[in-house]
């Protein structure tokens, strides 16, 4: 039986692979290779769900070739682990996980092209808390948990909420930095980078904030991946167009 | 091609719960700032008393 530590280690391993591909490393299907080379296949599948939509960042942001084996591997991760509750009565954490799965499924269906790898991860409904930024501390923590959605090509209520909340997001960044919670700070900076990419005026300079947290706390692979995605967004390096799957 | 294609894996409820906590990580707890320790006052006073005197400028120069 796999433990949470096994899943976390596998997620770090996949984050390193994705980061390498994002930085330009060429090679075979990275997600399928991640599973084939893993000593614990279930942990490797768990890692895909944990990294979520960021698994596709080399294809979305850097224009890497998407392979059919990668699509199959992502679909298998949804078979192995059940979908979380996405209805209005589901706990907030489950709805947050459901949003992340929805983003992964969206990119899988888009990049999968004519392939048959589709996942039935429905968009959560009735998530009214997304638009309520009065308690910006709690709200910004939730947006940090949803940072994988800050990816070009995804669009939904989470993105609408972010567009109207540049100030709460900036406050969240400042608060996280003061609390020395750098993983949360990086995830919120990623949202600011996404807003900058969208042309939304910001009260906080995201590149300076990114450099600050990079120097202080960007050592974990998952945080490094968030930093790399944010930098891509800020520097405008975004692969245009949708690429079909390579078989 | 996926080498483990024929193998179908399904997580147990415990494993499914573990992945949930990794997907939705809470914010880090704040570590307390350094606090003064009253019991260290005597030690600091002893260091102050035992420290060598300030060097003086030699006379006659």
Interface residues (C-beta under 8 A of the other chain):
Chain A: X1 X2 X3 X4 X7 X8 X11 X32 X35 X36 X41 X42 X45 X46 X49 X50 X52 X69 X72 X73 X76 X79 X80 X81 X82 X84 X93 X94 X96 X97 X100 X141 X144 X145 X176 X179 X180 X181 X183 X184
Chain B: X1 X2 X3 X4 X5 X7 X8 X9 X10 X11 X12 X14 X15 X16 X18 X19 X20 X21 X22 X23 X24 X25 X26 X27 X28 X30 X31
